[in-house]
Amino acid sequence: MPLFFIFFILSGFCSLVYQVAWLRIAMADFGVTSTMISIVLSVFMAGLSVGSWGGGLIAARIRAKKPSTYLRLYASLEAMIALSGLVSAPLLILGRDFVSGNSAFDWGSGSYHVASGVVVFIALFPFCVCMGATFPVAMAAVRKAFPEKSATSFSYLYLANLLGAVMGCLCTAFVMIELLGFRGSMLLAVGLNLSVAMTAFIMSGRLKRQAISESEIAAEAAGEFHSPERDFRLYLVIVVTGLTSMALEVIWIRQFTLFLGPVVYTFASILALFLAANYAGVIIYRKKYGNIILSHGNLLLALLTATAGLTALLTLLTADYRVPFSTGIFGGLLRVAAGVVPFGLTVGFITPLVVDRLSAGEPGKAGTAYSLNTIGCIVGPLAAGFILLPMIGERWSISLLAALFFMLTLMLLKGGRHTPTQGMISSSTLYGILLSVTVVSLLLIIFTRGYESRYPGSVVLRDHTATVIAAGIGWDRQLLVNGYGMTELTPITKMMVHLPMAMHKAPPVNGLVLCFGMGTSFRSMLSWGIPTTVVELVPSIPTLFGYYHHDAENVAADPNARVVIDDARRYLNRTREHYDVIVVDPPPPIEAAASSLLYSVEFYQAVVAKLSPGGVFHQWTDINEPYLLLSITGSLKTVFPFVRAFNSVEGWGFHYIASMEPLPVKSPLEMASGLPPRAFADLVEWGPYPTASEQFNAVLTREFSVTDMMGGESGAIPIRDDRPVNEYFLLRRYFGRK
């Protein structure tokens, strides 16, 4: 049995590595959109579901007498999973090239999403099916080799899988990607999967079928092991636990970004804490109270589902900004742990309990039950991201999900199998506890507040991508996405446009702005009187244009204005247009999750493909870390032969100007004289200097040599899709590793 435990630790570890890598590779190839993320996660979970169900069906029909048959089948599944680490990324790239090169799939059409989904399905689904099938197949081997331990074999393997998943989450996010990149991390997982496959195949020849022991017969006579149940309410419980767990993960990201920042470590911390709590819940179930609750029917299970409802509501309290926690990363992690761990612990107890009740160790029934749990995992994030959050927001979404558990509690209490809880708790006490749980839950809903209440008088908009807040007055107006400040009203955002436009060898005839922000750069480019396209990922942000600019309505009505809701990089890959000037101002911070896709060598290659001959590209960054500044410079220099860099008009942040042709050297006066009247007025509108030539002079005199920069600090590597050094920085910053 310990060997199976080790197998599933490694299997859980590798599954997390693949899931993280697949999601990121797909985002780089097909766009960082909620739809694309949902497609990848849905394919992953659907594969697990089909594999769990199909694996259980196959294991039940084989009816082999020797455990070696099942162990060899398990080894074959692990070998197939290892193959995924070698072929999935090339398959996704081939699919991307096919979709991008086919005019039938227009960038903004539903056909593009369908085609992308088909590519992801072909590349990932078969391997996810193999992952899902490992549970029932391994259970079949355990049932033949260790029959006296098979009744709770699912929870045993589930425990090991969770431990591996926790380790995989922590190692992948905090260590492996920074050291090895995404493909290197997958290759490590390939090696581990192959090791499991080879060991399982070797051990299959040594594993003998054990006879049913006297202890097993005695245990069955004493009622220690039970027969599989067919109570439909148990199936509802298993679906709801999967649905709510995944839905809450989506909501938790929005809640806790305010305290931990929009970085990859935020999601990794939330997921690791939740999985670790699941692991602890399974341990408690197996070591302490599992047999007791199994033997008492639905009464105590009803108490557990009510507890799950209460603990699901805890993040309403811990994400309330008025509740005092210590500040900084440590305080943010405490908030997350206090809100996430109790629910994870409860669900970790419930899930194996219900699967064991439904299966009693039979692989086919366990496969069906776990398949239903995985179906819930598909529905949950889709419902949360596309329905609940846009319609009712974080707080009421959590409340509605918690209500599902209370509905389960009522269903479990109404009829069905109930065994008296002698020696544990009286019925009156049980109902008293349930009433108390309900009251506390209502108090949490009534008296807690969401982070948007921190900004009275603000405008709050929600969509499937983010929660957006427009707050403040005058120069203190803010734009917050999931609680994190994005930009401000500053003349720098005007210079982001006017500097590359004025440097163009001839008056530009069209332009592209990537990332809308407060709309300042979009407004500035339109002041040149040219067709201007702006691309924004979050649908709610452009609708707030009028909050920041008094003339927004007239600007938006300009026939030259065009707003596209899409991922910036995907738009570049799909559009057939070419632009004289392309400006990008990625959302801060530079460490934000997926931000490297707008700083990488591959991104700049996509930019070059859409620049007109002699076109000029502008990249803004406000990073002051020398290593990252060199990485960005190295990425640009890898693609563009001509790059210039300037400190901003306000003295912070950097403008990079890049082109495939030599950039003309113009004086401030020459640049100012080329401005159309509207552009001149726009540039000086917010100062800090009264004339356009003085504005340009303030920037041009702050130029620094890119060549000198690249000859400076050694060890900085260019940002690439596979090595996003700006996002994964823990070892570099805190342990000095480069």
Backbone hydrogen bonds, N-H to C=O, Kabsch-Sander energy under -0.5 kcal/mol:
donor,donor_aa,acceptor,acceptor_aa,energy
4,F,1,M,-0.6
5,F,1,M,-1.7
6,I,2,P,-2.2
7,F,3,L,-2.4
8,F,4,F,-2.2
9,I,5,F,-1.7
10,L,6,I,-2.3
11,S,7,F,-2.4
12,G,8,F,-2.2
13,F,9,I,-2.1
14,C,10,L,-2.6
15,S,11,S,-2.2
16,L,12,G,-1.7
17,V,13,F,-1.7
18,Y,14,C,-2.7
19,Q,15,S,-2.5
20,V,16,L,-2.3
21,A,17,V,-2.4
22,W,18,Y,-3.3
23,L,19,Q,-2.1
24,R,20,V,-2.0
25,I,21,A,-2.7
26,A,22,W,-2.5
27,M,23,L,-2.0
28,A,24,R,-2.3
29,D,25,I,-1.9
30,F,26,A,-3.0
31,G,27,M,-2.2
33,T,31,G,-1.5
37,I,33,T,-2.5
38,S,34,S,-2.5
39,I,35,T,-2.2
40,V,36,M,-2.2
41,L,37,I,-2.4
42,S,38,S,-2.6
43,V,39,I,-2.5
44,F,40,V,-2.4
45,M,41,L,-2.7
46,A,42,S,-2.9
47,G,43,V,-2.3
48,L,44,F,-1.9
49,S,45,M,-2.6
50,V,46,A,-2.9
51,G,47,G,-2.7
52,S,48,L,-2.6
53,W,49,S,-2.4
54,G,50,V,-3.4
55,G,51,G,-3.0
56,G,52,S,-1.7
57,L,53,W,-2.0
58,I,54,G,-2.7
59,A,55,G,-2.7
60,A,56,G,-2.0
61,R,57,L,-1.6
62,I,58,I,-2.0
63,R,59,A,-1.0
69,T,66,K,-1.0
70,Y,66,K,-0.7
71,L,67,P,-2.3
72,R,68,S,-2.3
73,L,69,T,-1.6
74,Y,70,Y,-2.6
75,A,71,L,-2.3
76,S,72,R,-2.1
77,L,73,L,-2.0
78,E,74,Y,-2.2
79,A,75,A,-2.0
80,M,76,S,-2.0
81,I,77,L,-2.3
82,A,78,E,-2.1
83,L,79,A,-1.7
84,S,80,M,-1.1
84,S,81,I,-0.6
85,G,81,I,-0.8
85,G,82,A,-0.9
86,L,83,L,-1.3
87,V,83,L,-1.9
88,S,84,S,-2.3
91,L,87,V,-2.2
92,L,88,S,-2.3
93,I,89,A,-2.2
94,L,90,P,-2.5
95,G,91,L,-2.4
96,R,92,L,-2.5
97,D,93,I,-2.4
98,F,94,L,-2.0
99,V,95,G,-2.6
100,S,96,R,-3.1
101,G,97,D,-1.9
102,N,99,V,-1.0
103,S,101,G,-0.6
105,F,102,N,-1.8
106,D,104,A,-0.9
109,S,106,D,-2.0
112,Y,109,S,-0.6
113,H,109,S,-1.0
114,V,110,G,-2.4
115,A,111,S,-2.8
116,S,112,Y,-2.7
117,G,113,H,-2.8
118,V,114,V,-2.3
119,V,115,A,-2.1
120,V,116,S,-2.6
121,F,117,G,-2.6
122,I,118,V,-2.6
123,A,119,V,-2.4
124,L,120,V,-2.4
125,F,120,V,-0.6
125,F,121,F,-1.8
127,F,124,L,-0.6
128,C,124,L,-2.0
129,V,125,F,-2.3
130,C,126,P,-1.5
131,M,127,F,-1.8
132,G,128,C,-2.4
133,A,129,V,-1.9
134,T,130,C,-0.9
134,T,131,M,-0.8
135,F,132,G,-0.7
137,V,133,A,-1.8
138,A,134,T,-2.3
139,M,135,F,-2.3
140,A,136,P,-2.0
141,A,137,V,-1.7
142,V,138,A,-2.4
143,R,139,M,-2.5
144,K,140,A,-1.5
145,A,141,A,-2.5
146,F,142,V,-3.3
149,K,146,F,-2.1
150,S,147,P,-1.0
152,T,149,K,-0.6
153,S,150,S,-1.8
156,Y,152,T,-1.5
157,L,153,S,-2.5
158,Y,154,F,-3.1
159,L,155,S,-2.1
160,A,156,Y,-1.7
161,N,157,L,-2.6
162,L,158,Y,-2.3
163,L,159,L,-2.1
164,G,160,A,-2.3
165,A,161,N,-2.2
166,V,162,L,-2.6
167,M,163,L,-2.2
168,G,164,G,-2.8
169,C,165,A,-2.7
170,L,166,V,-2.4
171,C,167,M,-2.8
172,T,168,G,-2.4
173,A,169,C,-2.0
174,F,170,L,-2.3
175,V,171,C,-1.6
176,M,171,C,-3.4
177,I,172,T,-1.9
179,L,175,V,-1.8
180,L,176,M,-4.0
181,G,176,M,-0.7
181,G,177,I,-1.5
182,F,722,D,-1.6
184,G,180,L,-0.8
185,S,181,G,-1.9
186,M,182,F,-2.1
187,L,183,R,-2.1
188,L,184,G,-1.8
189,A,185,S,-2.0
190,V,186,M,-2.5
191,G,187,L,-2.1
192,L,188,L,-1.9
193,N,189,A,-2.8
194,L,190,V,-2.5
195,S,191,G,-1.9
196,V,192,L,-2.3
197,A,193,N,-2.6
198,M,194,L,-2.8
199,T,195,S,-2.5
200,A,196,V,-2.8
201,F,197,A,-2.3
202,I,198,M,-2.4
203,M,199,T,-2.7
204,S,200,A,-1.4
205,G,201,F,-0.6
205,G,202,I,-0.9
206,R,203,M,-1.4
207,L,203,M,-1.6
208,K,206,R,-0.6
210,Q,144,K,-1.2
217,I,213,S,-1.8
218,A,214,E,-2.6
219,A,215,S,-2.4
220,E,216,E,-2.6
221,A,217,I,-2.2
222,A,218,A,-1.9
223,G,220,E,-1.0
224,E,219,A,-2.6
225,F,219,A,-0.5
229,E,357,R,-1.8
234,L,231,D,-1.3
235,Y,231,D,-1.0
236,L,232,F,-1.7
237,V,233,R,-2.2
238,I,234,L,-2.0
239,V,235,Y,-1.8
240,V,236,L,-2.8
241,T,237,V,-2.4
242,G,238,I,-1.3
243,L,239,V,-2.6
244,T,240,V,-2.9
245,S,241,T,-1.8
246,M,242,G,-1.9
247,A,243,L,-2.2
248,L,244,T,-2.8
249,E,245,S,-1.5
250,V,246,M,-1.4
251,I,247,A,-1.7
252,W,248,L,-3.3
253,I,249,E,-1.4
254,R,250,V,-1.0
255,Q,251,I,-2.1
256,F,252,W,-2.8
257,T,253,I,-1.3
259,F,256,F,-0.8
260,L,256,F,-2.1
261,G,257,T,-2.5
263,V,261,G,-1.3
264,V,591,E,-0.5
266,T,263,V,-1.3
267,F,263,V,-1.0
268,A,264,V,-2.3
269,S,265,Y,-2.2
270,I,266,T,-2.3
271,L,267,F,-2.8
272,A,268,A,-2.7
273,L,269,S,-2.5
274,F,270,I,-2.2
275,L,271,L,-2.8
276,A,272,A,-2.6
277,A,273,L,-2.1
278,N,274,F,-2.3
279,Y,275,L,-2.6
280,A,276,A,-2.3
281,G,277,A,-2.3
282,V,278,N,-2.3
283,I,279,Y,-2.1
284,I,280,A,-2.4
285,Y,281,G,-2.2
286,R,282,V,-2.6
287,K,283,I,-2.9
288,K,284,I,-2.3
289,Y,284,I,-1.5
290,G,284,I,-0.5
290,G,285,Y,-1.5
293,I,289,Y,-2.4
294,L,290,G,-2.7
295,S,291,N,-1.7
296,H,293,I,-1.2
297,G,294,L,-0.7
298,N,417,R,-2.2
299,L,296,H,-1.0
300,L,296,H,-0.6
302,A,298,N,-2.4
303,L,299,L,-1.3
304,L,300,L,-1.9
305,T,301,L,-2.4
306,A,302,A,-2.0
307,T,303,L,-2.1
308,A,304,L,-2.3
309,G,305,T,-2.0
310,L,306,A,-2.1
311,T,307,T,-2.9
312,A,308,A,-2.0
313,L,309,G,-0.8
313,L,310,L,-1.0
314,L,311,T,-1.1
316,L,313,L,-1.6
317,L,313,L,-0.6
317,L,314,L,-1.2
318,T,314,L,-2.4
319,A,315,T,-2.1
320,D,317,L,-1.2
321,Y,319,A,-0.6
323,V,320,D,-1.8
331,G,327,T,-0.9
332,G,328,G,-2.2
333,L,329,I,-2.6
334,L,330,F,-2.1
335,R,331,G,-2.0
336,V,332,G,-2.3
337,A,333,L,-3.0
338,A,334,L,-2.7
339,G,335,R,-1.6
340,V,336,V,-3.0
341,V,337,A,-1.8
344,G,340,V,-2.6
345,L,341,V,-2.8
346,T,342,P,-2.0
347,V,343,F,-2.8
348,G,344,G,-2.3
349,F,345,L,-1.2
350,I,346,T,-2.3
351,T,347,V,-2.7
353,L,349,F,-1.2
354,V,350,I,-2.7
355,V,351,T,-2.3
356,D,352,P,-2.6
357,R,353,L,-1.9
358,L,354,V,-2.4
359,S,355,V,-1.8
360,A,356,D,-2.7
362,E,359,S,-2.1
366,A,362,E,-2.5
367,G,363,P,-2.8
368,T,364,G,-1.9
369,A,365,K,-2.4
370,Y,366,A,-2.8
371,S,367,G,-1.9
372,L,368,T,-1.9
373,N,369,A,-1.9
374,T,370,Y,-2.0
375,I,371,S,-2.0
376,G,372,L,-2.0
377,C,373,N,-1.4
378,I,374,T,-1.1
378,I,375,I,-0.6
379,V,375,I,-2.3
380,G,376,G,-2.5
382,L,378,I,-1.1
383,A,379,V,-2.9
384,A,380,G,-2.6
385,G,381,P,-2.8
386,F,382,L,-2.3
387,I,383,A,-1.4
388,L,383,A,-3.0
389,L,384,A,-2.5
391,M,387,I,-1.6
392,I,388,L,-3.3
393,G,388,L,-0.9
393,G,389,L,-1.2
396,W,392,I,-0.7
397,S,393,G,-1.5
398,I,394,E,-2.4
399,S,395,R,-2.0
400,L,396,W,-2.3
401,L,397,S,-2.3
402,A,398,I,-2.5
403,A,399,S,-1.9
404,L,400,L,-1.0
405,F,401,L,-0.8
405,F,402,A,-0.8
406,F,402,A,-1.4
407,M,403,A,-2.3
408,L,404,L,-1.9
409,T,405,F,-2.1
410,L,406,F,-2.0
411,M,407,M,-2.2
412,L,408,L,-2.6
413,L,409,T,-1.9
414,K,410,L,-1.2
415,G,413,L,-1.0
418,H,416,G,-0.6
419,T,296,H,-0.7
424,M,421,T,-2.0
425,I,421,T,-1.8
430,L,426,S,-2.5
431,Y,427,S,-2.5
432,G,428,S,-1.9
433,I,429,T,-2.4
434,L,430,L,-2.2
435,L,431,Y,-2.2
436,S,432,G,-2.1
437,V,433,I,-2.7
438,T,434,L,-2.0
439,V,435,L,-2.2
440,V,436,S,-2.6
441,S,437,V,-2.1
442,L,438,T,-2.1
443,L,439,V,-2.2
444,L,440,V,-2.1
445,I,441,S,-1.8
446,I,442,L,-2.3
447,F,443,L,-2.5
448,T,444,L,-1.1
453,S,450,G,-1.6
454,R,451,Y,-1.6
455,Y,452,E,-1.8
458,S,455,Y,-1.7
459,V,470,A,-2.6
460,V,458,S,-0.5
461,L,459,V,-0.5
461,L,468,V,-2.9
463,D,466,A,-2.0
468,V,461,L,-3.4
468,V,466,A,-0.5
469,I,480,L,-2.8
470,A,459,V,-2.6
471,A,469,I,-0.5
471,A,478,Q,-1.6
476,D,473,I,-1.9
477,R,474,G,-1.3
478,Q,471,A,-3.5
479,L,487,T,-0.7
480,L,469,I,-2.7
481,V,484,Y,-2.6
482,N,467,T,-3.5
482,N,480,L,-0.5
484,Y,481,V,-1.7
486,M,479,L,-3.2
487,T,479,L,-0.6
490,T,488,E,-0.8
493,T,490,T,-1.1
494,K,490,T,-0.5
494,K,491,P,-0.5
495,M,491,P,-2.2
496,M,492,I,-1.7
497,V,494,K,-1.5
498,H,494,K,-2.3
499,L,495,M,-2.2
501,M,497,V,-2.2
502,A,498,H,-2.4
503,M,499,L,-1.4
504,H,500,P,-1.0
504,H,501,M,-0.6
511,G,531,P,-2.0
512,L,581,V,-2.3
513,V,533,T,-3.0
514,L,583,V,-3.2
515,C,513,V,-0.6
515,C,535,V,-3.0
519,G,516,F,-2.3
523,R,519,G,-2.4
524,S,520,T,-2.4
525,M,521,S,-2.4
526,L,522,F,-1.9
527,S,523,R,-1.0
528,W,525,M,-1.6
529,G,526,L,-2.1
530,I,525,M,-0.6
532,T,560,N,-3.0
533,T,511,G,-2.1
534,V,562,R,-2.5
535,V,513,V,-2.3
536,E,564,V,-2.6
541,I,538,V,-1.1
543,T,539,P,-0.6
544,L,541,I,-1.8
545,F,542,P,-1.6
547,Y,544,L,-1.7
548,Y,544,L,-0.7
548,Y,545,F,-1.3
549,H,545,F,-1.4
552,A,549,H,-1.5
555,V,551,D,-2.4
556,A,552,A,-3.0
557,A,553,E,-1.3
558,D,555,V,-1.4
561,A,558,D,-2.2
562,R,532,T,-1.6
564,V,534,V,-3.0
566,D,536,E,-1.4
566,D,564,V,-0.9
571,Y,567,D,-2.5
572,L,568,A,-2.0
573,N,569,R,-2.1
574,R,570,R,-1.7
575,T,571,Y,-3.0
579,Y,610,K,-2.7
580,D,510,N,-0.8
581,V,510,N,-0.9
582,I,616,V,-2.0
583,V,512,L,-2.8
584,V,618,H,-2.1
585,D,514,L,-1.6
592,A,589,P,-2.0
593,A,262,P,-2.8
595,S,592,A,-2.2
597,L,594,A,-1.3
598,L,595,S,-2.3
599,Y,596,S,-2.0
600,S,596,S,-1.4
601,V,719,I,-2.1
604,Y,600,S,-2.2
605,Q,601,V,-2.0
606,A,602,E,-1.6
607,V,603,F,-2.0
608,V,604,Y,-2.4
609,A,605,Q,-1.6
610,K,606,A,-0.6
610,K,607,V,-1.5
611,L,607,V,-0.5
611,L,608,V,-1.1
612,S,579,Y,-2.7
615,G,612,S,-2.8
616,V,580,D,-2.9
617,F,658,A,-2.9
618,H,582,I,-2.7
619,Q,656,Y,-2.4
620,W,584,V,-1.4
621,T,654,F,-1.8
629,L,625,E,-2.4
630,L,626,P,-2.2
631,S,627,Y,-1.9
632,I,628,L,-2.7
633,T,629,L,-2.1
634,G,630,L,-2.8
635,S,631,S,-2.3
636,L,632,I,-2.4
637,K,633,T,-2.7
638,T,634,G,-1.6
639,V,635,S,-0.9
639,V,636,L,-0.9
640,F,636,L,-3.7
642,F,659,S,-1.5
643,V,641,P,-0.5
644,R,657,I,-3.0
645,A,704,F,-0.6
646,F,655,H,-2.5
647,N,702,R,-1.6
648,S,653,G,-1.5
651,G,648,S,-1.4
654,F,621,T,-3.3
655,H,646,F,-2.9
656,Y,619,Q,-2.9
656,Y,654,F,-0.5
657,I,644,R,-3.0
658,A,617,F,-2.7
659,S,642,F,-2.2
660,M,615,G,-0.5
666,K,664,P,-0.8
671,M,667,S,-2.4
672,A,668,P,-2.4
673,S,669,L,-2.4
674,G,670,E,-0.8
674,G,671,M,-0.6
675,L,672,A,-1.5
679,A,527,S,-0.6
680,F,676,P,-2.6
681,A,677,P,-2.3
682,D,678,R,-2.1
683,L,679,A,-2.5
684,V,680,F,-1.7
685,E,681,A,-0.8
685,E,682,D,-0.6
687,G,684,V,-1.2
695,Q,691,T,-1.9
696,F,692,A,-2.7
697,N,693,S,-2.5
698,A,694,E,-2.1
699,V,695,Q,-1.0
699,V,696,F,-0.7
700,L,696,F,-3.2
701,T,697,N,-2.1
702,R,699,V,-1.9
703,E,700,L,-1.1
704,F,645,A,-2.0
709,M,705,S,-1.9
710,M,706,V,-2.4
711,G,707,T,-1.1
712,G,709,M,-2.0
719,I,631,S,-0.8
720,R,723,R,-1.4
725,V,723,R,-2.0
727,E,724,P,-1.1
728,Y,724,P,-1.9
729,F,727,E,-0.8
733,R,729,F,-2.8
734,Y,730,L,-2.4
735,F,731,L,-1.5
736,G,732,R,-0.7
737,R,731,L,-1.9
